[in-house]
């Protein structure tokens, strides 16, 4: 199965955020290259919130270009076999944490946000990954810093999209 086919299946199966989900599917329908950074009208990205539920904390990255605290994530690559694989790869690369595992149940949220030209939109498919108990992180070339934050600290350091992702992730963990 191609990454494009996987993305369509994942989005068709995603429950919630109906208007946004349909916008993602329309984007892919009208842009066969809509998974790739080269698509000027926007592209699908995959991200993952690194969470340590036993300690009530998440690992965020201080993005080098944007200079804000975000979950790990980024562009799909040709070697990615699925959106899950892309999210897990990005989380591992940007956090330096070995042994991350995807939280079951598929994407946790969708978040479409504008980005600077030449592209216009990121259609982010957001997952959550569980950190192992002994997780050791490292700062990647894409980050200025990587740091653990308690759940209660996230709203003070990150934007609303990260807060919503944390809330949705915690709700899934509690279900």
OpenMM code with the backbone's topology and positions (N, CA, C; nanometers):
from openmm import Vec3, app, unit

residues = "UNK UNK UNK UNK UNK UNK UNK UNK UNK UNK UNK UNK UNK UNK UNK UNK UNK UNK UNK UNK UNK UNK UNK UNK UNK UNK UNK UNK UNK UNK UNK UNK UNK UNK UNK UNK UNK UNK UNK UNK UNK UNK UNK UNK UNK UNK UNK UNK UNK UNK UNK UNK UNK UNK UNK UNK UNK UNK UNK UNK UNK UNK UNK UNK UNK UNK UNK UNK UNK UNK UNK UNK UNK UNK UNK UNK UNK UNK UNK UNK UNK UNK UNK UNK UNK UNK UNK UNK UNK UNK UNK UNK UNK UNK UNK UNK UNK UNK UNK UNK UNK UNK UNK UNK UNK UNK UNK UNK UNK UNK UNK UNK UNK UNK UNK UNK UNK UNK UNK UNK UNK UNK UNK UNK UNK UNK UNK UNK UNK UNK UNK UNK UNK UNK UNK UNK UNK UNK UNK UNK UNK UNK UNK UNK UNK UNK UNK UNK UNK UNK UNK UNK UNK UNK UNK UNK UNK UNK UNK UNK UNK UNK UNK UNK UNK UNK UNK UNK UNK UNK UNK UNK UNK UNK UNK".split()
positions = [
    Vec3(0.0847, -0.1180, 0.0000),
    Vec3(0.0000, 0.0000, 0.0000),
    Vec3(0.0887, 0.1235, 0.0000),
    Vec3(0.0530, 0.2210, -0.0786),
    Vec3(0.1311, 0.3443, -0.0845),
    Vec3(0.1000, 0.4319, 0.0366),
    Vec3(0.1876, 0.5270, 0.0635),
    Vec3(0.1646, 0.6216, 0.1723),
    Vec3(0.0377, 0.7026, 0.1446),
    Vec3(0.0154, 0.7387, 0.0197),
    Vec3(-0.1059, 0.8119, -0.0177),
    Vec3(-0.2302, 0.7305, 0.0191),
    Vec3(-0.2319, 0.6016, -0.0207),
    Vec3(-0.3468, 0.5157, 0.0091),
    Vec3(-0.3657, 0.5001, 0.1593),
    Vec3(-0.2548, 0.4873, 0.2321),
    Vec3(-0.2630, 0.4773, 0.3781),
    Vec3(-0.3253, 0.6039, 0.4366),
    Vec3(-0.2812, 0.7195, 0.3896),
    Vec3(-0.3330, 0.8462, 0.4424),
    Vec3(-0.4840, 0.8563, 0.4189),
    Vec3(-0.5283, 0.8208, 0.3009),
    Vec3(-0.6718, 0.8257, 0.2712),
    Vec3(-0.7481, 0.7307, 0.3635),
    Vec3(-0.6991, 0.6088, 0.3808),
    Vec3(-0.7657, 0.5125, 0.4697),
    Vec3(-0.7682, 0.5609, 0.6144),
    Vec3(-0.6563, 0.6147, 0.6608),
    Vec3(-0.6498, 0.6657, 0.7982),
    Vec3(-0.7516, 0.7776, 0.8166),
    Vec3(-0.7565, 0.8692, 0.7227),
    Vec3(-0.8482, 0.9828, 0.7347),
    Vec3(-0.9939, 0.9406, 0.7207),
    Vec3(-1.0224, 0.8452, 0.6338),
    Vec3(-1.1598, 0.7953, 0.6221),
    Vec3(-1.2038, 0.7268, 0.7503),
    Vec3(-1.1118, 0.6625, 0.8193),
    Vec3(-1.1454, 0.5909, 0.9424),
    Vec3(-1.1413, 0.6762, 1.0680),
    Vec3(-1.0881, 0.7961, 1.0575),
    Vec3(-1.0756, 0.8837, 1.1742),
    Vec3(-1.2135, 0.9335, 1.2165),
    Vec3(-1.2431, 0.9253, 1.3444),
    Vec3(-1.3722, 0.9706, 1.3964),
    Vec3(-1.3540, 1.1004, 1.4724),
    Vec3(-1.4335, 1.1991, 1.4366),
    Vec3(-1.4254, 1.3297, 1.5005),
    Vec3(-1.3742, 1.4340, 1.4038),
    Vec3(-1.3895, 1.5610, 1.4427),
    Vec3(-1.3430, 1.6743, 1.3641),
    Vec3(-1.3859, 1.6597, 1.2179),
    Vec3(-1.5136, 1.6353, 1.1967),
    Vec3(-1.5659, 1.5982, 1.0650),
    Vec3(-1.5328, 1.6994, 0.9553),
    Vec3(-1.5528, 1.8271, 0.9793),
    Vec3(-1.5248, 1.9276, 0.8761),
    Vec3(-1.3771, 1.9281, 0.8389),
    Vec3(-1.2918, 1.9201, 0.9388),
    Vec3(-1.1481, 1.9198, 0.9133),
    Vec3(-1.1055, 1.7914, 0.8434),
    Vec3(-1.1613, 1.6799, 0.8850),
    Vec3(-1.1303, 1.5509, 0.8220),
    Vec3(-1.1669, 1.5560, 0.6743),
    Vec3(-1.2816, 1.6113, 0.6431),
    Vec3(-1.3234, 1.6231, 0.5032),
    Vec3(-1.2318, 1.7166, 0.4256),
    Vec3(-1.1848, 1.8231, 0.4892),
    Vec3(-1.0908, 1.9148, 0.4228),
    Vec3(-0.9604, 1.8417, 0.3881),
    Vec3(-0.9131, 1.7563, 0.4785),
    Vec3(-0.7920, 1.6781, 0.4504),
    Vec3(-0.8154, 1.5863, 0.3308),
    Vec3(-0.9292, 1.5169, 0.3305),
    Vec3(-0.9587, 1.4251, 0.2204),
    Vec3(-0.9740, 1.4996, 0.0881),
    Vec3(-1.0389, 1.6167, 0.0892),
    Vec3(-1.0501, 1.6978, -0.0342),
    Vec3(-0.9119, 1.7413, -0.0820),
    Vec3(-0.8273, 1.7783, 0.0137),
    Vec3(-0.6917, 1.8201, -0.0235),
    Vec3(-0.6196, 1.7065, -0.0966),
    Vec3(-0.6263, 1.5867, -0.0423),
    Vec3(-0.5598, 1.4733, -0.1072),
    Vec3(-0.6243, 1.4393, -0.2413),
    Vec3(-0.7562, 1.4526, -0.2500),
    Vec3(-0.8258, 1.4223, -0.3745),
    Vec3(-0.7839, 1.5178, -0.4858),
    Vec3(-0.7647, 1.6438, -0.4519),
    Vec3(-0.7289, 1.7433, -0.5538),
    Vec3(-0.5780, 1.7610, -0.5709),
    Vec3(-0.5004, 1.7035, -0.4809),
    Vec3(-0.3543, 1.7141, -0.4877),
    Vec3(-0.2914, 1.5762, -0.4682),
    Vec3(-0.2700, 1.5017, -0.5758),
    Vec3(-0.2064, 1.3708, -0.5625),
    Vec3(-0.0678, 1.3790, -0.4973),
    Vec3(-0.0071, 1.4982, -0.5003),
    Vec3(0.1228, 1.5192, -0.4356),
    Vec3(0.1059, 1.5828, -0.2971),
    Vec3(-0.0142, 1.5787, -0.2412),
    Vec3(-0.0479, 1.6482, -0.1174),
    Vec3(0.0170, 1.5959, 0.0086),
    Vec3(0.0964, 1.4918, -0.0032),
    Vec3(0.1718, 1.4405, 0.1120),
    Vec3(0.3116, 1.5002, 0.1197),
    Vec3(0.3533, 1.5681, 0.0167),
    Vec3(0.4932, 1.6062, 0.0059),
    Vec3(0.5138, 1.7564, 0.0226),
    Vec3(0.6257, 1.7903, 0.0779),
    Vec3(0.6625, 1.9290, 0.1051),
    Vec3(0.6561, 2.0162, -0.0201),
    Vec3(0.6800, 1.9582, -0.1348),
    Vec3(0.6806, 2.0331, -0.2605),
    Vec3(0.5417, 2.0808, -0.3035),
    Vec3(0.4369, 2.0289, -0.2423),
    Vec3(0.3006, 2.0704, -0.2787),
    Vec3(0.2748, 2.2101, -0.2243),
    Vec3(0.2702, 2.3083, -0.3135),
    Vec3(0.2594, 2.4480, -0.2730),
    Vec3(0.1308, 2.4862, -0.2035),
    Vec3(0.0225, 2.4108, -0.2257),
    Vec3(-0.1045, 2.4426, -0.1614),
    Vec3(-0.1155, 2.3843, -0.0217),
    Vec3(-0.0120, 2.3163, 0.0235),
    Vec3(-0.0121, 2.2550, 0.1560),
    Vec3(0.0169, 2.1072, 0.1461),
    Vec3(0.0504, 2.0488, 0.2583),
    Vec3(0.0832, 1.9070, 0.2577),
    Vec3(0.0554, 1.8450, 0.3937),
    Vec3(0.0318, 1.7147, 0.3877),
    Vec3(0.0083, 1.6363, 0.5087),
    Vec3(0.1402, 1.6257, 0.5850),
    Vec3(0.1338, 1.6439, 0.7153),
    Vec3(0.2477, 1.6189, 0.8032),
    Vec3(0.2029, 1.5196, 0.9098),
    Vec3(0.2986, 1.4612, 0.9780),
    Vec3(0.2688, 1.3647, 1.0842),
    Vec3(0.3463, 1.4048, 1.2086),
    Vec3(0.2769, 1.4122, 1.3195),
    Vec3(0.3436, 1.4483, 1.4443),
    Vec3(0.3000, 1.3544, 1.5549),
    Vec3(0.3730, 1.3617, 1.6662),
    Vec3(0.3402, 1.2758, 1.7800),
    Vec3(0.3779, 1.3451, 1.9100),
    Vec3(0.2875, 1.3409, 2.0042),
    Vec3(0.3134, 1.3892, 2.1388),
    Vec3(0.3793, 1.2768, 2.2157),
    Vec3(0.5005, 1.3012, 2.2651),
    Vec3(0.5717, 1.2023, 2.3469),
    Vec3(0.5223, 1.2187, 2.4898),
    Vec3(0.4634, 1.1126, 2.5427),
    Vec3(0.3999, 1.1215, 2.6739),
    Vec3(0.4525, 1.0129, 2.7679),
    Vec3(0.4657, 1.0502, 2.8926),
    Vec3(0.5049, 0.9592, 3.0010),
    Vec3(0.3912, 0.9645, 3.1028),
    Vec3(0.2847, 0.8835, 3.0828),
    Vec3(0.1683, 0.8940, 3.1701),
    Vec3(0.1960, 0.8563, 3.3156),
    Vec3(0.2928, 0.7695, 3.3384),
    Vec3(0.3247, 0.7308, 3.4762),
    Vec3(0.3764, 0.8489, 3.5573),
    Vec3(0.4435, 0.9407, 3.4916),
    Vec3(0.4988, 1.0581, 3.5600),
    Vec3(0.4205, 1.1858, 3.5301),
    Vec3(0.3134, 1.1754, 3.4504),
    Vec3(0.2296, 1.2907, 3.4206),
    Vec3(0.3033, 1.4010, 3.3475),
    Vec3(0.3766, 1.3619, 3.2414),
    Vec3(0.4572, 1.4610, 3.1710),
    Vec3(0.4627, 1.4309, 3.0218),
    Vec3(0.4991, 1.5356, 2.9457),
    Vec3(0.5182, 1.5231, 2.8016),
    Vec3(0.6524, 1.5844, 2.7646),
    Vec3(0.7094, 1.5332, 2.6568),
    Vec3(0.8370, 1.5829, 2.6067),
    Vec3(0.8085, 1.6727, 2.4876),
    Vec3(0.8503, 1.7989, 2.4980),
    Vec3(0.8293, 1.8951, 2.3900),
    Vec3(0.9624, 1.9429, 2.3354),
    Vec3(0.9582, 1.9891, 2.2123),
    Vec3(1.0771, 2.0430, 2.1474),
    Vec3(1.0599, 2.1928, 2.1258),
    Vec3(1.1651, 2.2671, 2.1501),
    Vec3(1.1668, 2.4093, 2.1181),
    Vec3(1.2133, 2.4191, 1.9731),
    Vec3(1.1172, 2.4395, 1.8849),
    Vec3(1.1411, 2.4360, 1.7412),
    Vec3(1.2426, 2.5431, 1.7005),
    Vec3(1.3438, 2.5017, 1.6261),
    Vec3(1.4532, 2.5917, 1.5882),
    Vec3(1.4047, 2.7121, 1.5075),
    Vec3(1.3168, 2.6913, 1.4094),
    Vec3(1.2721, 2.8017, 1.3240),
    Vec3(1.1592, 2.8820, 1.3871),
    Vec3(1.0630, 2.8135, 1.4463),
    Vec3(0.9454, 2.8825, 1.4996),
    Vec3(0.9668, 2.9375, 1.6407),
    Vec3(1.0637, 2.8809, 1.7115),
    Vec3(1.0959, 2.9236, 1.8480),
    Vec3(0.9769, 2.9146, 1.9431),
    Vec3(0.9002, 2.8060, 1.9282),
    Vec3(0.7929, 2.7758, 2.0220),
    Vec3(0.8006, 2.6280, 2.0580),
    Vec3(0.7448, 2.5929, 2.1746),
    Vec3(0.7428, 2.4543, 2.2205),
    Vec3(0.6306, 2.3794, 2.1495),
    Vec3(0.6668, 2.2675, 2.0863),
    Vec3(0.5721, 2.1871, 2.0094),
    Vec3(0.5945, 2.0387, 2.0360),
    Vec3(0.4978, 1.9575, 1.9917),
    Vec3(0.5183, 1.8136, 1.9872),
    Vec3(0.6174, 1.7843, 1.8748),
    Vec3(0.6699, 1.6640, 1.8721),
    Vec3(0.7631, 1.6242, 1.7669),
    Vec3(0.6839, 1.5990, 1.6385),
    Vec3(0.7436, 1.6302, 1.5243),
    Vec3(0.6745, 1.5984, 1.4007),
    Vec3(0.7331, 1.6696, 1.2813),
    Vec3(0.6796, 1.6342, 1.1655),
    Vec3(0.7276, 1.6980, 1.0450),
    Vec3(0.6792, 1.6323, 0.9183),
    Vec3(0.7578, 1.6479, 0.8145),
    Vec3(0.7205, 1.6061, 0.6805),
    Vec3(0.7310, 1.4559, 0.6608),
    Vec3(0.6437, 1.4067, 0.5762),
    Vec3(0.6518, 1.2671, 0.5345),
    Vec3(0.7711, 1.2517, 0.4407),
    Vec3(0.8327, 1.1359, 0.4453),
    Vec3(0.9479, 1.1044, 0.3614),
    Vec3(0.9135, 0.9862, 0.2709),
    Vec3(0.9789, 0.9747, 0.1557),
    Vec3(0.9474, 0.8653, 0.0631),
    Vec3(0.9581, 0.7260, 0.1257),
    Vec3(1.0437, 0.7094, 0.2258),
    Vec3(1.0585, 0.5766, 0.2872),
    Vec3(0.9497, 0.5453, 0.3902),
    Vec3(0.8679, 0.6431, 0.4253),
    Vec3(0.7598, 0.6189, 0.5211),
    Vec3(0.6541, 0.5298, 0.4571),
    Vec3(0.6160, 0.4260, 0.5285),
    Vec3(0.5174, 0.3314, 0.4761),
    Vec3(0.3750, 0.3653, 0.5201),
    Vec3(0.3628, 0.4510, 0.6219),
    Vec3(0.2314, 0.4897, 0.6730),
    Vec3(0.2452, 0.6212, 0.7491),
    Vec3(0.1318, 0.6852, 0.7761),
    Vec3(0.1356, 0.8063, 0.8583),
    Vec3(0.1846, 0.7734, 0.9989),
    Vec3(0.1442, 0.6588, 1.0523),
    Vec3(0.1936, 0.6166, 1.1842),
    Vec3(0.3448, 0.6043, 1.1838),
    Vec3(0.3982, 0.5427, 1.0786),
    Vec3(0.5431, 0.5251, 1.0692),
    Vec3(0.6129, 0.6602, 1.0608),
    Vec3(0.5546, 0.7537, 0.9864),
    Vec3(0.6136, 0.8879, 0.9749),
    Vec3(0.6131, 0.9579, 1.1108),
    Vec3(0.5027, 0.9499, 1.1826),
    Vec3(0.4930, 1.0136, 1.3149),
    Vec3(0.5924, 0.9517, 1.4127),
    Vec3(0.6035, 0.8208, 1.4113),
    Vec3(0.6969, 0.7522, 1.5012),
    Vec3(0.8419, 0.7856, 1.4650),
    Vec3(0.8722, 0.7903, 1.3363),
    Vec3(1.0075, 0.8267, 1.2919),
    Vec3(1.0420, 0.9682, 1.3369),
    Vec3(0.9510, 1.0623, 1.3124),
    Vec3(0.9750, 1.2010, 1.3522),
    Vec3(0.9923, 1.2133, 1.5031),
    Vec3(0.9084, 1.1460, 1.5795),
    Vec3(0.9178, 1.1530, 1.7258),
    Vec3(1.0515, 1.0979, 1.7746),
    Vec3(1.0949, 0.9892, 1.7155),
    Vec3(1.2223, 0.9283, 1.7555),
    Vec3(1.3397, 1.0181, 1.7166),
    Vec3(1.3388, 1.0679, 1.5924),
    Vec3(1.4479, 1.1547, 1.5459),
    Vec3(1.4586, 1.2823, 1.6294),
    Vec3(1.3457, 1.3460, 1.6550),
    Vec3(1.3488, 1.4768, 1.7209),
    Vec3(1.3647, 1.4681, 1.8722),
    Vec3(1.3271, 1.3559, 1.9317),
    Vec3(1.3391, 1.3423, 2.0778),
    Vec3(1.4665, 1.2718, 2.1201),
    Vec3(1.5197, 1.1876, 2.0316),
    Vec3(1.6340, 1.1064, 2.0684),
    Vec3(1.5975, 0.9897, 2.1580),
    Vec3(1.4689, 0.9697, 2.1840),
    Vec3(1.4239, 0.8637, 2.2739),
    Vec3(1.4074, 0.7335, 2.1960),
    Vec3(1.4757, 0.6298, 2.2420),
    Vec3(1.4612, 0.4969, 2.1821),
    Vec3(1.3448, 0.4246, 2.2491),
    Vec3(1.2786, 0.3382, 2.1727),
    Vec3(1.1749, 0.2533, 2.2307),
    Vec3(1.0383, 0.3185, 2.2445),
    Vec3(1.0121, 0.4248, 2.1694),
    Vec3(0.8784, 0.4847, 2.1710),
    Vec3(0.7781, 0.3883, 2.1090),
    Vec3(0.6556, 0.3866, 2.1612),
    Vec3(0.5502, 0.3035, 2.1039),
    Vec3(0.4255, 0.3890, 2.0809),
    Vec3(0.3607, 0.3656, 1.9692),
    Vec3(0.2402, 0.4412, 1.9358),
    Vec3(0.1272, 0.4075, 2.0322),
    Vec3(0.0544, 0.5088, 2.0737),
    Vec3(-0.0671, 0.4885, 2.1505),
    Vec3(-0.1695, 0.4283, 2.0547),
    Vec3(-0.2298, 0.3151, 2.0902),
    Vec3(-0.3248, 0.2511, 1.9984),
    Vec3(-0.4450, 0.3399, 1.9678),
    Vec3(-0.5056, 0.3134, 1.8524),
    Vec3(-0.6285, 0.3824, 1.8164),
    Vec3(-0.6149, 0.4815, 1.7037),
    Vec3(-0.4980, 0.4908, 1.6425),
    Vec3(-0.4800, 0.5818, 1.5305),
    Vec3(-0.4577, 0.7249, 1.5746),
    Vec3(-0.4802, 0.8199, 1.4831),
    Vec3(-0.4555, 0.9604, 1.5172),
    Vec3(-0.5387, 1.0051, 1.6367),
    Vec3(-0.4804, 1.0955, 1.7138),
    Vec3(-0.5488, 1.1522, 1.8295),
    Vec3(-0.6258, 1.2771, 1.7878),
    Vec3(-0.5669, 1.3564, 1.6980),
    Vec3(-0.6292, 1.4816, 1.6518),
    Vec3(-0.5795, 1.5155, 1.5123),
    Vec3(-0.6499, 1.6101, 1.4515),
    Vec3(-0.6052, 1.6749, 1.3282),
    Vec3(-0.5867, 1.8217, 1.3602),
    Vec3(-0.4858, 1.8843, 1.2990),
    Vec3(-0.4637, 2.0272, 1.3208),
    Vec3(-0.4077, 2.0885, 1.1932),
    Vec3(-0.4883, 2.1720, 1.1296),
    Vec3(-0.4437, 2.2430, 1.0086),
    Vec3(-0.4007, 2.3829, 1.0492),
    Vec3(-0.2791, 2.4211, 1.0098),
    Vec3(-0.2285, 2.5526, 1.0467),
    Vec3(-0.1473, 2.6128, 0.9315),
    Vec3(-0.1533, 2.7460, 0.9199),
    Vec3(-0.0789, 2.8135, 0.8129),
    Vec3(0.0710, 2.8099, 0.8416),
    Vec3(0.1471, 2.8083, 0.7344),
    Vec3(0.2931, 2.8137, 0.7441),
    Vec3(0.3445, 2.9165, 0.6446),
    Vec3(0.4660, 2.9637, 0.6630),
    Vec3(0.5209, 3.0646, 0.5711),
    Vec3(0.5361, 3.0118, 0.4285),
    Vec3(0.5313, 3.1026, 0.3326),
    Vec3(0.5505, 3.0691, 0.1910),
    Vec3(0.6887, 3.0039, 0.1736),
    Vec3(0.7050, 2.9192, 0.0736),
    Vec3(0.6233, 2.9058, -0.0454),
    Vec3(0.5008, 2.8153, -0.0264),
    Vec3(0.4997, 2.7327, 0.0744),
    Vec3(0.3833, 2.6501, 0.1012),
    Vec3(0.2853, 2.7320, 0.1858),
    Vec3(0.1637, 2.6847, 0.1986),
    Vec3(0.0646, 2.7643, 0.2703),
    Vec3(0.0041, 2.6955, 0.3927),
    Vec3(-0.0046, 2.5618, 0.3900),
    Vec3(-0.0717, 2.4915, 0.4994),
    Vec3(-0.0003, 2.3611, 0.5355),
    Vec3(-0.0014, 2.3313, 0.6635),
    Vec3(0.0304, 2.1975, 0.7129),
    Vec3(-0.1009, 2.1336, 0.7543),
    Vec3(-0.1277, 2.0180, 0.7015),
    Vec3(-0.2421, 1.9362, 0.7403),
    Vec3(-0.1853, 1.8276, 0.8326),
    Vec3(-0.1745, 1.8602, 0.9600),
    Vec3(-0.1046, 1.7726, 1.0534),
    Vec3(-0.1958, 1.6630, 1.1056),
    Vec3(-0.1492, 1.5390, 1.0946),
    Vec3(-0.2166, 1.4235, 1.1521),
    Vec3(-0.1385, 1.3918, 1.2796),
    Vec3(-0.2041, 1.4073, 1.3944),
    Vec3(-0.1364, 1.4038, 1.5235),
    Vec3(-0.1617, 1.2719, 1.5966),
    Vec3(-0.0528, 1.2087, 1.6344),
    Vec3(-0.0552, 1.0844, 1.7104),
    Vec3(0.0013, 1.1115, 1.8504),
    Vec3(0.0016, 1.0078, 1.9317),
    Vec3(0.0703, 1.0131, 2.0606),
    Vec3(0.1560, 0.8881, 2.0708),
    Vec3(0.2733, 0.9036, 2.1321),
    Vec3(0.3620, 0.7907, 2.1544),
    Vec3(0.3978, 0.7838, 2.3018),
    Vec3(0.4091, 0.6621, 2.3509),
    Vec3(0.4428, 0.6394, 2.4907),
    Vec3(0.5933, 0.6249, 2.5051),
    Vec3(0.6476, 0.6979, 2.6005),
    Vec3(0.7910, 0.6896, 2.6290),
    Vec3(0.8155, 0.5743, 2.7259),
    Vec3(0.9262, 0.5026, 2.7092),
    Vec3(0.9596, 0.3980, 2.8061),
    Vec3(0.9975, 0.4613, 2.9398),
    Vec3(0.9889, 0.3855, 3.0483),
    Vec3(1.0158, 0.4422, 3.1815),
    Vec3(1.1540, 0.5055, 3.1960),
    Vec3(1.2519, 0.4540, 3.1269),
    Vec3(1.3898, 0.5025, 3.1406),
    Vec3(1.4291, 0.5964, 3.0258),
    Vec3(1.3318, 0.6640, 2.9671),
    Vec3(1.3559, 0.7457, 2.8479),
    Vec3(1.4615, 0.8522, 2.8709),
    Vec3(1.5601, 0.8525, 2.7820),
    Vec3(1.6616, 0.9577, 2.7804),
    Vec3(1.6486, 1.0298, 2.6476),
    Vec3(1.6383, 1.1627, 2.6534),
    Vec3(1.6188, 1.2400, 2.5323),
    Vec3(1.7465, 1.3125, 2.4922),
    Vec3(1.7447, 1.3618, 2.3689),
    Vec3(1.8582, 1.4360, 2.3147),
    Vec3(1.8045, 1.5464, 2.2244),
    Vec3(1.8810, 1.6512, 2.2098),
    Vec3(1.8423, 1.7635, 2.1248),
    Vec3(1.8881, 1.7350, 1.9821),
    Vec3(1.7938, 1.7436, 1.8874),
    Vec3(1.8267, 1.7196, 1.7468),
    Vec3(1.8668, 1.8509, 1.6806),
    Vec3(1.9085, 1.8409, 1.5544),
    Vec3(1.9446, 1.9601, 1.4779),
    Vec3(1.8250, 2.0517, 1.4523),
    Vec3(1.7037, 1.9975, 1.4633),
    Vec3(1.5830, 2.0756, 1.4362),
    Vec3(1.5331, 2.1503, 1.5593),
    Vec3(1.6002, 2.1306, 1.6735),
    Vec3(1.5519, 2.1871, 1.7990),
    Vec3(1.6555, 2.2754, 1.8650),
    Vec3(1.6059, 2.3714, 1.9397),
    Vec3(1.6924, 2.4496, 2.0271),
    Vec3(1.7029, 2.3844, 2.1642),
    Vec3(1.5982, 2.3094, 2.2007),
    Vec3(1.5933, 2.2424, 2.3303),
    Vec3(1.4878, 2.1335, 2.3237),
    Vec3(1.4989, 2.0357, 2.4095),
    Vec3(1.3984, 1.9312, 2.4283),
    Vec3(1.3849, 1.9152, 2.5783),
    Vec3(1.2606, 1.9197, 2.6271),
    Vec3(1.2428, 1.9203, 2.7719),
    Vec3(1.1095, 1.8566, 2.8112),
    Vec3(1.1109, 1.7896, 2.9284),
    Vec3(0.9889, 1.7341, 2.9858),
    Vec3(0.9117, 1.8447, 3.0573),
    Vec3(0.7780, 1.8421, 3.0394),
    Vec3(0.6885, 1.9343, 3.1090),
    Vec3(0.5757, 1.8544, 3.1723),
    Vec3(0.5425, 1.8874, 3.2972),
    Vec3(0.4252, 1.8278, 3.3597),
    Vec3(0.3002, 1.8714, 3.2863),
    Vec3(0.1968, 1.7895, 3.2921),
    Vec3(0.0721, 1.8222, 3.2230),
    Vec3(0.0274, 1.9654, 3.2529),
    Vec3(0.0367, 2.0046, 3.3798),
    Vec3(-0.0128, 2.1361, 3.4215),
    Vec3(0.0728, 2.2511, 3.3682),
    Vec3(0.1920, 2.2242, 3.3198),
    Vec3(0.2816, 2.3280, 3.2685),
    Vec3(0.2623, 2.3563, 3.1197),
    Vec3(0.2013, 2.2650, 3.0478),
    Vec3(0.1955, 2.2738, 2.9017),
    Vec3(0.1271, 2.4015, 2.8543),
    Vec3(0.0163, 2.4389, 2.9143),
    Vec3(-0.0554, 2.5597, 2.8714),
    Vec3(0.0282, 2.6861, 2.8907),
    Vec3(0.1241, 2.6825, 2.9820),
    Vec3(0.2086, 2.7994, 3.0065),
    Vec3(0.3217, 2.8137, 2.9051),
    Vec3(0.3582, 2.7047, 2.8374),
    Vec3(0.4734, 2.7105, 2.7466),
    Vec3(0.4396, 2.6872, 2.6000),
    Vec3(0.3301, 2.6175, 2.5727),
    Vec3(0.2980, 2.5773, 2.4354),
    Vec3(0.1711, 2.6467, 2.3870),
    Vec3(0.1488, 2.6397, 2.2564),
    Vec3(0.0284, 2.7022, 2.2024),
    Vec3(-0.0937, 2.6123, 2.2224),
    Vec3(-0.2076, 2.6644, 2.1839),
    Vec3(-0.3355, 2.5964, 2.2081),
    Vec3(-0.3438, 2.4612, 2.1372),
    Vec3(-0.2792, 2.4468, 2.0225),
    Vec3(-0.2858, 2.3187, 1.9508),
    Vec3(-0.2205, 2.2067, 2.0316),
    Vec3(-0.1129, 2.2375, 2.1012),
    Vec3(-0.0460, 2.1368, 2.1839),
    Vec3(-0.1319, 2.1047, 2.3062),
    Vec3(-0.1952, 2.2054, 2.3623),
    Vec3(-0.2840, 2.1840, 2.4767),
    Vec3(-0.3992, 2.0920, 2.4364),
    Vec3(-0.4597, 2.1173, 2.3205),
    Vec3(-0.5699, 2.0317, 2.2725),
    Vec3(-0.5223, 1.8895, 2.2471),
    Vec3(-0.4014, 1.8751, 2.1916),
    Vec3(-0.3458, 1.7417, 2.1673),
    Vec3(-0.3239, 1.6679, 2.2989),
    Vec3(-0.2716, 1.7366, 2.3983),
    Vec3(-0.2519, 1.6740, 2.5295),
    Vec3(-0.3861, 1.6321, 2.5893),
    Vec3(-0.4861, 1.7188, 2.5828),
    Vec3(-0.6185, 1.6856, 2.6378),
    Vec3(-0.6767, 1.5624, 2.5695),
    Vec3(-0.6670, 1.5571, 2.4372),
    Vec3(-0.7204, 1.4431, 2.3625),
    Vec3(-0.6430, 1.3153, 2.3941),
    Vec3(-0.5125, 1.3283, 2.4106),
    Vec3(-0.4298, 1.2124, 2.4436),
    Vec3(-0.4657, 1.1601, 2.5819),
    Vec3(-0.4795, 1.2487, 2.6780),
    Vec3(-0.5162, 1.2080, 2.8138),
    Vec3(-0.6544, 1.1426, 2.8161),
    Vec3(-0.7466, 1.1936, 2.7369),
    Vec3(-0.8801, 1.1348, 2.7293),
    Vec3(-0.8717, 0.9929, 2.6734),
    Vec3(-0.7889, 0.9729, 2.5729),
    Vec3(-0.7746, 0.8373, 2.5159),
    Vec3(-0.7101, 0.7440, 2.6184),
    Vec3(-0.6120, 0.7924, 2.6907),
    Vec3(-0.5479, 0.7093, 2.7932),
    Vec3(-0.6463, 0.6689, 2.9033),
    Vec3(-0.7415, 0.7575, 2.9343),
    Vec3(-0.8371, 0.7311, 3.0414),
    Vec3(-0.9515, 0.6381, 2.9962),
    Vec3(-0.9694, 0.6258, 2.8632),
    Vec3(-1.0809, 0.5467, 2.8120),
    Vec3(-1.0612, 0.3978, 2.8302),
] * unit.nanometer
topology = app.Topology()
chain = topology.addChain("A")
for resn in residues:
    res = topology.addResidue(resn, chain)
    for name in ("N", "CA", "C"):
        topology.addAtom(name, app.Element.getBySymbol(name[0]), res)
